[in-house]
Amino acid sequence: MKNATYAKLCGGLALVWTLGLLFVPPFAKTVEGLMLLFLSTNAR
C-alpha cells in the first residue's frame, strides 16, 4: 500500500471514529464501557 493511500485510510478512519463518538451516543457509551473494563481489569 502506498503512503498516500495509507494516510487517506487512517485519516478517514480517524474522522469516522471521532464523529461516531461525538454524534452516536450508544457507540460512545460502548467505547467508554470497554475502556473502563480494560482499565479496571489491568489496574494494579
C-alpha positions in Angstrom: 0.0 0.0 0.0 1.4 3.4 -0.9 1.9 6.1 1.8 -0.7 8.4 0.3 -3.3 5.6 0.3 -2.4 4.6 3.9 -2.6 8.2 5.1 -6.1 8.7 3.5 -7.3 5.4 5.1 -6.0 6.4 8.5 -7.5 9.9 8.2 -10.8 8.5 7.1 -11.0 6.1 10.0 -10.0 8.8 12.5 -12.7 11.0 11.1 -15.4 8.3 11.3 -14.3 7.3 14.8 -14.4 10.9 16.1 -17.7 11.7 14.5 -19.1 8.4 15.9 -18.0 9.3 19.4 -19.5 12.8 19.1 -22.8 12.1 17.5 -23.7 8.4 18.2 -24.4 8.1 22.0 -24.7 4.3 22.1 -21.4 4.0 20.4 -19.7 6.4 22.8 -21.2 4.6 25.8 -20.0 1.2 24.5 -16.5 2.6 23.9 -16.4 4.2 27.3 -17.6 1.0 29.0 -15.0 -1.1 27.2 -12.2 1.3 28.2 -13.3 1.3 31.8 -13.5 -2.5 31.8 -10.0 -2.8 30.3 -8.6 -0.3 32.8 -10.2 -1.8 35.8 -9.0 -5.3 34.9 -5.4 -4.2 34.3 -5.1 -1.9 37.3 -2.6 -2.8 40.0 
